[in-house]
């Protein structure tokens, strides 16, 4: 029930976990929101949603997942299922960032030297001249 006290021990406080009397021992994991955290079941759903959402051409969700559950990443004894999704999201975010940066630097600095005369067909200004409003 709402308003009932939250039971915590010294070890729980150290790791950011709290056991709520009303939820029959359900754990709360701290998030970037503050000390209240998110209940275990909801945290797993959120982490899973952010992880799979990153594959739907929204890799920013991988970053959001890592940022939101940063306190979980800092502790090795965190919920393994949440930690698994957050670590995978971190790996996906890093890989996507490396690929995006490599593409951008290759296109920006390679230019015509790297792509030859075909570079003019790849450039945005050429596409705008061809298909943009007259």
N, C-alpha and C positions, 0 to 999 in steps of 0.2 A: 504494500500500500504506500501511497505517497505520504511523505512526512515522517516515515519511520527512520530511525537513525541508521547510518551506514557503519557496519563493523569493519574496522581495519586493524591490522597488526603492524608492528614495526617493519617486518619484511614486506608486507603488502604495500605500505607507504613508500618504502624504498624503491620498489619496482613500479609504482604507480597503479597498482591494482587495488580495487576495493570490492568487498563482497557485500552486496545489498541484501538485507534480511528479507525483503519482500519478493525478491526474484529467486529464492531458493538456492542461493549460492552462485548465481550467475556473476561472472567476472566482468569488470569494466576495464578497458584498456585506454590509456591516455592518448589523446590526439593533440594536434597542434591547437585545438580549440581551448584547451585549458585542462585543469585537473579533473573535471567531471568525466571526461572520456565518453566512450561508446560501449554499450553492452556487447559481449562476445558475439552473439548471433548476428547482430546488426553490423558489427565491425567486419565479420567475415563476408557478409553480403556486399558491403561497400567496397572492400578490397577486391573482391572477385569481380564486381561490376566495373570498377575502374580498370582492372587488368584486361578484361575482355573488351571493354570499350576502346582501349588503345589500339586494338586490331581493326577497329572500324574506321580507320583513317583518322583517328583522333589521338595521336601519340602524346598530346599534351596531358591526357588523362593519366598516363603512366607517371608523369612528373607530379601531378596532383596527388596521386596515390602515395608516392614516396614522401611528399611534403606533409600530407595530412597525417600519415601514420609514422612520422619520423621518430617519436618516442618508442614505438614498437621496434623499429630498426636498431635502436641504440642498445637494446637489451637482448642478450642471447636466449634468455629463458622466456621470451614472449610466446604468445600463442603460435604454434607452428604453422597452422593453416593461414593465418593472417600474414605471418612473416614470409611464407612461401610466395604469396601473391605480391607482396610489396617488393621483395627482392627481385622477382621476375619482372615486375614493372620497372624497377631501377635499371635492370639490364637492358630491357627494351628501350627505355628512354635514352640511355647512353649510346646504344647501337644506332638508333634513329638519328640522334644528334651528330654522330660521327659521319654517317652517310650524307646527311643534309649539308653539313659543313664541307665535306669533301666535294660534293657536287657544286656547291656555291663557289668554292675557291677555284675549282677546276674551270668552271665556266667564266668566272670573273677574271682570273689571271691568265688562263690558257688562251682564251679568245681565238682569234684567227690563226695564231701560231699552232695551236693544238688541233683545231677542227678544220683548218684549211678554209677553202671558199664556202664550204657548207655552213660555216658559223653564221654567215649573214642570214641564212634561212632559220636559224635557231633563235636569233636575237629578238627580243620583244618589240623593238621599234620596227622591225621588218614585218612582223605579224600584224602590228597595228596599222602599218601603211597598207598592207594587203586587204585586211578584213575589217578594219575599223570604219567608223562613220566618215563619209566623204566630206 
